[in-house]
Amino acid sequence: MLDFEEELKKFRPSLEIDQVEDNVYNNNLTDVTDLLDEMLKEIKEHQ
């Protein structure tokens, strides 16, 4: 049987994951709330 605690101690995330995390957190990405804000602004301008 596996000892999960021991396996977790040995775990090391891959470098690719770290690179992706850095890229995601360091970029100013548009999310759903940004899109909704922009849509509401456009609707208000056209009324």
PDB file of N, H, CA, C and O in Angstrom:
ATOM      1  N   MET A   1       0.839  -1.178   0.000  1.00  0.00           N
ATOM      2  CA  MET A   1       0.000   0.000   0.000  1.00  0.00           C
ATOM      3  C   MET A   1       0.894   1.255   0.000  1.00  0.00           C
ATOM      4  O   MET A   1       1.976   1.259   0.587  1.00  0.00           O
ATOM      5  N   LEU A   2       0.425   2.298  -0.659  1.00  0.00           N
ATOM      6  H   LEU A   2      -0.455   2.295  -1.136  1.00  0.00           H
ATOM      7  CA  LEU A   2       1.193   3.531  -0.739  1.00  0.00           C
ATOM      8  C   LEU A   2       1.077   4.341   0.543  1.00  0.00           C
ATOM      9  O   LEU A   2       0.023   4.400   1.177  1.00  0.00           O
ATOM     10  N   ASP A   3       2.177   4.952   0.898  1.00  0.00           N
ATOM     11  H   ASP A   3       3.033   4.904   0.383  1.00  0.00           H
ATOM     12  CA  ASP A   3       2.176   5.884   2.025  1.00  0.00           C
ATOM     13  C   ASP A   3       2.084   7.286   1.427  1.00  0.00           C
ATOM     14  O   ASP A   3       3.085   7.852   0.987  1.00  0.00           O
ATOM     15  N   PHE A   4       0.877   7.833   1.419  1.00  0.00           N
ATOM     16  H   PHE A   4       0.065   7.372   1.777  1.00  0.00           H
ATOM     17  CA  PHE A   4       0.647   9.105   0.751  1.00  0.00           C
ATOM     18  C   PHE A   4       1.439  10.246   1.369  1.00  0.00           C
ATOM     19  O   PHE A   4       1.911  11.129   0.653  1.00  0.00           O
ATOM     20  N   GLU A   5       1.587  10.239   2.644  1.00  0.00           N
ATOM     21  H   GLU A   5       1.204   9.522   3.225  1.00  0.00           H
ATOM     22  CA  GLU A   5       2.360  11.288   3.305  1.00  0.00           C
ATOM     23  C   GLU A   5       3.805  11.272   2.810  1.00  0.00           C
ATOM     24  O   GLU A   5       4.393  12.322   2.553  1.00  0.00           O
ATOM     25  N   GLU A   6       4.358  10.097   2.683  1.00  0.00           N
ATOM     26  H   GLU A   6       3.880   9.244   2.892  1.00  0.00           H
ATOM     27  CA  GLU A   6       5.738   9.965   2.205  1.00  0.00           C
ATOM     28  C   GLU A   6       5.853  10.392   0.744  1.00  0.00           C
ATOM     29  O   GLU A   6       6.823  11.042   0.353  1.00  0.00           O
ATOM     30  N   GLU A   7       4.871  10.026  -0.045  1.00  0.00           N
ATOM     31  H   GLU A   7       4.084   9.498   0.273  1.00  0.00           H
ATOM     32  CA  GLU A   7       4.876  10.418  -1.454  1.00  0.00           C
ATOM     33  C   GLU A   7       4.749  11.929  -1.603  1.00  0.00           C
ATOM     34  O   GLU A   7       5.394  12.525  -2.466  1.00  0.00           O
ATOM     35  N   LEU A   8       3.928  12.545  -0.776  1.00  0.00           N
ATOM     36  H   LEU A   8       3.403  12.061  -0.076  1.00  0.00           H
ATOM     37  CA  LEU A   8       3.792  14.002  -0.829  1.00  0.00           C
ATOM     38  C   LEU A   8       5.095  14.707  -0.470  1.00  0.00           C
ATOM     39  O   LEU A   8       5.403  15.759  -1.030  1.00  0.00           O
ATOM     40  N   LYS A   9       5.844  14.151   0.436  1.00  0.00           N
ATOM     41  H   LYS A   9       5.594  13.296   0.891  1.00  0.00           H
ATOM     42  CA  LYS A   9       7.136  14.738   0.802  1.00  0.00           C
ATOM     43  C   LYS A   9       8.102  14.713  -0.371  1.00  0.00           C
ATOM     44  O   LYS A   9       8.941  15.605  -0.506  1.00  0.00           O
ATOM     45  N   LYS A  10       7.991  13.699  -1.218  1.00  0.00           N
ATOM     46  H   LYS A  10       7.310  12.975  -1.108  1.00  0.00           H
ATOM     47  CA  LYS A  10       8.902  13.559  -2.360  1.00  0.00           C
ATOM     48  C   LYS A  10       8.449  14.372  -3.575  1.00  0.00           C
ATOM     49  O   LYS A  10       9.204  14.532  -4.533  1.00  0.00           O
ATOM     50  N   PHE A  11       7.232  14.878  -3.533  1.00  0.00           N
ATOM     51  H   PHE A  11       6.618  14.748  -2.754  1.00  0.00           H
ATOM     52  CA  PHE A  11       6.678  15.571  -4.690  1.00  0.00           C
ATOM     53  C   PHE A  11       7.448  16.846  -5.017  1.00  0.00           C
ATOM     54  O   PHE A  11       7.745  17.648  -4.132  1.00  0.00           O
ATOM     55  N   ARG A  12       7.765  17.022  -6.283  1.00  0.00           N
ATOM     56  H   ARG A  12       7.524  16.370  -7.002  1.00  0.00           H
ATOM     57  CA  ARG A  12       8.384  18.249  -6.795  1.00  0.00           C
ATOM     58  C   ARG A  12       7.634  18.651  -8.057  1.00  0.00           C
ATOM     59  O   ARG A  12       7.589  17.880  -9.015  1.00  0.00           O
ATOM     60  N   PRO A  13       7.038  19.856  -8.079  1.00  0.00           N
ATOM     61  CA  PRO A  13       6.311  20.266  -9.289  1.00  0.00           C
ATOM     62  C   PRO A  13       7.259  20.397 -10.475  1.00  0.00           C
ATOM     63  O   PRO A  13       8.431  20.739 -10.317  1.00  0.00           O
ATOM     64  N   SER A  14       6.747  20.129 -11.631  1.00  0.00           N
ATOM     65  H   SER A  14       5.794  19.851 -11.759  1.00  0.00           H
ATOM     66  CA  SER A  14       7.580  20.240 -12.823  1.00  0.00           C
ATOM     67  C   SER A  14       7.880  21.711 -13.114  1.00  0.00           C
ATOM     68  O   SER A  14       7.125  22.603 -12.726  1.00  0.00           O
ATOM     69  N   LEU A  15       8.963  21.937 -13.781  1.00  0.00           N
ATOM     70  H   LEU A  15       9.576  21.213 -14.096  1.00  0.00           H
ATOM     71  CA  LEU A  15       9.353  23.306 -14.120  1.00  0.00           C
ATOM     72  C   LEU A  15       8.347  23.948 -15.066  1.00  0.00           C
ATOM     73  O   LEU A  15       8.119  25.157 -15.008  1.00  0.00           O
ATOM     74  N   GLU A  16       7.754  23.156 -15.922  1.00  0.00           N
ATOM     75  H   GLU A  16       7.939  22.174 -15.969  1.00  0.00           H
ATOM     76  CA  GLU A  16       6.783  23.708 -16.863  1.00  0.00           C
ATOM     77  C   GLU A  16       5.607  24.345 -16.116  1.00  0.00           C
ATOM     78  O   GLU A  16       5.126  25.409 -16.504  1.00  0.00           O
ATOM     79  N   ILE A  17       5.159  23.707 -15.070  1.00  0.00           N
ATOM     80  H   ILE A  17       5.551  22.843 -14.755  1.00  0.00           H
ATOM     81  CA  ILE A  17       4.043  24.247 -14.291  1.00  0.00           C
ATOM     82  C   ILE A  17       4.443  25.581 -13.664  1.00  0.00           C
ATOM     83  O   ILE A  17       3.668  26.537 -13.686  1.00  0.00           O
ATOM     84  N   ASP A  18       5.630  25.643 -13.117  1.00  0.00           N
ATOM     85  H   ASP A  18       6.259  24.866 -13.099  1.00  0.00           H
ATOM     86  CA  ASP A  18       6.104  26.899 -12.526  1.00  0.00           C
ATOM     87  C   ASP A  18       6.165  28.008 -13.573  1.00  0.00           C
ATOM     88  O   ASP A  18       5.810  29.152 -13.291  1.00  0.00           O
ATOM     89  N   GLN A  19       6.611  27.670 -14.770  1.00  0.00           N
ATOM     90  H   GLN A  19       6.899  26.740 -14.999  1.00  0.00           H
ATOM     91  CA  GLN A  19       6.695  28.670 -15.834  1.00  0.00           C
ATOM     92  C   GLN A  19       5.306  29.158 -16.240  1.00  0.00           C
ATOM     93  O   GLN A  19       5.100  30.350 -16.463  1.00  0.00           O
ATOM     94  N   VAL A  20       4.375  28.245 -16.331  1.00  0.00           N
ATOM     95  H   VAL A  20       4.543  27.276 -16.149  1.00  0.00           H
ATOM     96  CA  VAL A  20       3.008  28.620 -16.692  1.00  0.00           C
ATOM     97  C   VAL A  20       2.412  29.509 -15.613  1.00  0.00           C
ATOM     98  O   VAL A  20       1.779  30.520 -15.915  1.00  0.00           O
ATOM     99  N   GLU A  21       2.612  29.135 -14.364  1.00  0.00           N
ATOM    100  H   GLU A  21       3.126  28.313 -14.118  1.00  0.00           H
ATOM    101  CA  GLU A  21       2.106  29.957 -13.258  1.00  0.00           C
ATOM    102  C   GLU A  21       2.660  31.372 -13.341  1.00  0.00           C
ATOM    103  O   GLU A  21       1.913  32.342 -13.213  1.00  0.00           O
ATOM    104  N   ASP A  22       3.952  31.491 -13.554  1.00  0.00           N
ATOM    105  H   ASP A  22       4.558  30.703 -13.658  1.00  0.00           H
ATOM    106  CA  ASP A  22       4.569  32.813 -13.647  1.00  0.00           C
ATOM    107  C   ASP A  22       3.954  33.619 -14.785  1.00  0.00           C
ATOM    108  O   ASP A  22       3.658  34.803 -14.625  1.00  0.00           O
ATOM    109  N   ASN A  23       3.765  32.984 -15.918  1.00  0.00           N
ATOM    110  H   ASN A  23       4.006  32.022 -16.048  1.00  0.00           H
ATOM    111  CA  ASN A  23       3.191  33.689 -17.063  1.00  0.00           C
ATOM    112  C   ASN A  23       1.767  34.131 -16.806  1.00  0.00           C
ATOM    113  O   ASN A  23       1.381  35.238 -17.182  1.00  0.00           O
ATOM    114  N   VAL A  24       0.990  33.287 -16.174  1.00  0.00           N
ATOM    115  H   VAL A  24       1.303  32.388 -15.869  1.00  0.00           H
ATOM    116  CA  VAL A  24      -0.403  33.632 -15.902  1.00  0.00           C
ATOM    117  C   VAL A  24      -0.488  34.766 -14.890  1.00  0.00           C
ATOM    118  O   VAL A  24      -1.236  35.722 -15.094  1.00  0.00           O
ATOM    119  N   TYR A  25       0.263  34.673 -13.812  1.00  0.00           N
ATOM    120  H   TYR A  25       0.871  33.897 -13.646  1.00  0.00           H
ATOM    121  CA  TYR A  25       0.179  35.684 -12.760  1.00  0.00           C
ATOM    122  C   TYR A  25       0.813  37.011 -13.164  1.00  0.00           C
ATOM    123  O   TYR A  25       0.444  38.056 -12.628  1.00  0.00           O
ATOM    124  N   ASN A  26       1.746  36.986 -14.083  1.00  0.00           N
ATOM    125  H   ASN A  26       2.046  36.137 -14.518  1.00  0.00           H
ATOM    126  CA  ASN A  26       2.442  38.214 -14.462  1.00  0.00           C
ATOM    127  C   ASN A  26       1.793  38.928 -15.640  1.00  0.00           C
ATOM    128  O   ASN A  26       2.206  40.032 -15.995  1.00  0.00           O
ATOM    129  N   ASN A  27       0.797  38.323 -16.242  1.00  0.00           N
ATOM    130  H   ASN A  27       0.461  37.426 -15.954  1.00  0.00           H
ATOM    131  CA  ASN A  27       0.114  38.951 -17.368  1.00  0.00           C
ATOM    132  C   ASN A  27      -1.203  39.543 -16.905  1.00  0.00           C
ATOM    133  O   ASN A  27      -1.876  39.016 -16.020  1.00  0.00           O
ATOM    134  N   ASN A  28      -1.538  40.626 -17.517  1.00  0.00           N
ATOM    135  H   ASN A  28      -0.991  41.055 -18.237  1.00  0.00           H
ATOM    136  CA  ASN A  28      -2.813  41.258 -17.218  1.00  0.00           C
ATOM    137  C   ASN A  28      -3.865  40.618 -18.122  1.00  0.00           C
ATOM    138  O   ASN A  28      -4.116  41.091 -19.231  1.00  0.00           O
ATOM    139  N   LEU A  29      -4.470  39.549 -17.639  1.00  0.00           N
ATOM    140  H   LEU A  29      -4.266  39.165 -16.738  1.00  0.00           H
ATOM    141  CA  LEU A  29      -5.424  38.803 -18.445  1.00  0.00           C
ATOM    142  C   LEU A  29      -6.839  39.330 -18.226  1.00  0.00           C
ATOM    143  O   LEU A  29      -7.206  39.720 -17.117  1.00  0.00           O
ATOM    144  N   THR A  30      -7.612  39.336 -19.281  1.00  0.00           N
ATOM    145  H   THR A  30      -7.314  39.019 -20.182  1.00  0.00           H
ATOM    146  CA  THR A  30      -9.007  39.746 -19.197  1.00  0.00           C
ATOM    147  C   THR A  30      -9.815  38.586 -18.656  1.00  0.00           C
ATOM    148  O   THR A  30      -9.703  37.461 -19.143  1.00  0.00           O
ATOM    149  N   ASP A  31     -10.619  38.855 -17.662  1.00  0.00           N
ATOM    150  H   ASP A  31     -10.710  39.769 -17.266  1.00  0.00           H
ATOM    151  CA  ASP A  31     -11.481  37.806 -17.134  1.00  0.00           C
ATOM    152  C   ASP A  31     -12.940  38.164 -17.400  1.00  0.00           C
ATOM    153  O   ASP A  31     -13.228  39.177 -18.037  1.00  0.00           O
ATOM    154  N   VAL A  32     -13.837  37.350 -16.921  1.00  0.00           N
ATOM    155  H   VAL A  32     -13.603  36.527 -16.403  1.00  0.00           H
ATOM    156  CA  VAL A  32     -15.262  37.537 -17.207  1.00  0.00           C
ATOM    157  C   VAL A  32     -15.773  38.865 -16.656  1.00  0.00           C
ATOM    158  O   VAL A  32     -16.575  39.536 -17.306  1.00  0.00           O
ATOM    159  N   THR A  33     -15.324  39.245 -15.484  1.00  0.00           N
ATOM    160  H   THR A  33     -14.672  38.700 -14.957  1.00  0.00           H
ATOM    161  CA  THR A  33     -15.811  40.514 -14.928  1.00  0.00           C
ATOM    162  C   THR A  33     -15.343  41.697 -15.767  1.00  0.00           C
ATOM    163  O   THR A  33     -16.077  42.673 -15.921  1.00  0.00           O
ATOM    164  N   ASP A  34     -14.142  41.622 -16.307  1.00  0.00           N
ATOM    165  H   ASP A  34     -13.546  40.829 -16.183  1.00  0.00           H
ATOM    166  CA  ASP A  34     -13.669  42.689 -17.199  1.00  0.00           C
ATOM    167  C   ASP A  34     -14.542  42.770 -18.446  1.00  0.00           C
ATOM    168  O   ASP A  34     -14.889  43.858 -18.904  1.00  0.00           O
ATOM    169  N   LEU A  35     -14.889  41.617 -18.983  1.00  0.00           N
ATOM    170  H   LEU A  35     -14.607  40.733 -18.611  1.00  0.00           H
ATOM    171  CA  LEU A  35     -15.741  41.594 -20.173  1.00  0.00           C
ATOM    172  C   LEU A  35     -17.126  42.151 -19.876  1.00  0.00           C
ATOM    173  O   LEU A  35     -17.684  42.903 -20.676  1.00  0.00           O
ATOM    174  N   LEU A  36     -17.674  41.784 -18.736  1.00  0.00           N
ATOM    175  H   LEU A  36     -17.221  41.173 -18.087  1.00  0.00           H
ATOM    176  CA  LEU A  36     -18.997  42.301 -18.364  1.00  0.00           C
ATOM    177  C   LEU A  36     -18.963  43.807 -18.149  1.00  0.00           C
ATOM    178  O   LEU A  36     -19.879  44.516 -18.564  1.00  0.00           O
ATOM    179  N   ASP A  37     -17.917  44.295 -17.507  1.00  0.00           N
ATOM    180  H   ASP A  37     -17.172  43.719 -17.170  1.00  0.00           H
ATOM    181  CA  ASP A  37     -17.775  45.742 -17.321  1.00  0.00           C
ATOM    182  C   ASP A  37     -17.742  46.463 -18.658  1.00  0.00           C
ATOM    183  O   ASP A  37     -18.395  47.492 -18.830  1.00  0.00           O
ATOM    184  N   GLU A  38     -16.999  45.938 -19.584  1.00  0.00           N
ATOM    185  H   GLU A  38     -16.469  45.102 -19.445  1.00  0.00           H
ATOM    186  CA  GLU A  38     -16.882  46.562 -20.901  1.00  0.00           C
ATOM    187  C   GLU A  38     -18.229  46.534 -21.625  1.00  0.00           C
ATOM    188  O   GLU A  38     -18.613  47.514 -22.263  1.00  0.00           O
ATOM    189  N   MET A  39     -18.932  45.436 -21.528  1.00  0.00           N
ATOM    190  H   MET A  39     -18.620  44.639 -21.010  1.00  0.00           H
ATOM    191  CA  MET A  39     -20.241  45.339 -22.169  1.00  0.00           C
ATOM    192  C   MET A  39     -21.224  46.346 -21.572  1.00  0.00           C
ATOM    193  O   MET A  39     -21.980  46.992 -22.297  1.00  0.00           O
ATOM    194  N   LEU A  40     -21.205  46.472 -20.252  1.00  0.00           N
ATOM    195  H   LEU A  40     -20.591  45.947 -19.663  1.00  0.00           H
ATOM    196  CA  LEU A  40     -22.105  47.436 -19.605  1.00  0.00           C
ATOM    197  C   LEU A  40     -21.772  48.867 -20.001  1.00  0.00           C
ATOM    198  O   LEU A  40     -22.680  49.678 -20.181  1.00  0.00           O
ATOM    199  N   LYS A  41     -20.527  49.187 -20.137  1.00  0.00           N
ATOM    200  H   LYS A  41     -19.789  48.528 -19.990  1.00  0.00           H
ATOM    201  CA  LYS A  41     -20.127  50.526 -20.571  1.00  0.00           C
ATOM    202  C   LYS A  41     -20.650  50.807 -21.969  1.00  0.00           C
ATOM    203  O   LYS A  41     -21.154  51.895 -22.244  1.00  0.00           O
ATOM    204  N   GLU A  42     -20.530  49.818 -22.854  1.00  0.00           N
ATOM    205  H   GLU A  42     -20.121  48.933 -22.630  1.00  0.00           H
ATOM    206  CA  GLU A  42     -20.998  50.005 -24.224  1.00  0.00           C
ATOM    207  C   GLU A  42     -22.501  50.166 -24.264  1.00  0.00           C
ATOM    208  O   GLU A  42     -23.017  50.977 -25.033  1.00  0.00           O
ATOM    209  N   ILE A  43     -23.213  49.405 -23.446  1.00  0.00           N
ATOM    210  H   ILE A  43     -22.794  48.746 -22.821  1.00  0.00           H
ATOM    211  CA  ILE A  43     -24.677  49.512 -23.412  1.00  0.00           C
ATOM    212  C   ILE A  43     -25.085  50.898 -22.926  1.00  0.00           C
ATOM    213  O   ILE A  43     -25.994  51.504 -23.493  1.00  0.00           O
ATOM    214  N   LYS A  44     -24.433  51.406 -21.896  1.00  0.00           N
ATOM    215  H   LYS A  44     -23.694  50.914 -21.436  1.00  0.00           H
ATOM    216  CA  LYS A  44     -24.768  52.727 -21.356  1.00  0.00           C
ATOM    217  C   LYS A  44     -24.472  53.826 -22.361  1.00  0.00           C
ATOM    218  O   LYS A  44     -25.205  54.812 -22.437  1.00  0.00           O
ATOM    219  N   GLU A  45     -23.409  53.666 -23.129  1.00  0.00           N
ATOM    220  H   GLU A  45     -22.813  52.865 -23.067  1.00  0.00           H
ATOM    221  CA  GLU A  45     -23.056  54.677 -24.131  1.00  0.00           C
ATOM    222  C   GLU A  45     -24.080  54.740 -25.262  1.00  0.00           C
ATOM    223  O   GLU A  45     -24.287  55.802 -25.848  1.00  0.00           O
ATOM    224  N   HIS A  46     -24.717  53.623 -25.570  1.00  0.00           N
ATOM    225  H   HIS A  46     -24.548  52.760 -25.093  1.00  0.00           H
ATOM    226  CA  HIS A  46     -25.653  53.567 -26.687  1.00  0.00           C
ATOM    227  C   HIS A  46     -27.096  53.832 -26.283  1.00  0.00           C
ATOM    228  O   HIS A  46     -27.998  53.718 -27.113  1.00  0.00           O
ATOM    229  N   GLN A  47     -27.324  54.175 -25.054  1.00  0.00           N
ATOM    230  H   GLN A  47     -26.591  54.268 -24.380  1.00  0.00           H
ATOM    231  CA  GLN A  47     -28.704  54.467 -24.620  1.00  0.00           C
ATOM    232  C   GLN A  47     -29.004  55.919 -24.708  1.00  0.00           C
ATOM    233  O   GLN A  47     -30.114  56.342 -24.384  1.00  0.00           O
TER     234      GLN A  47
END
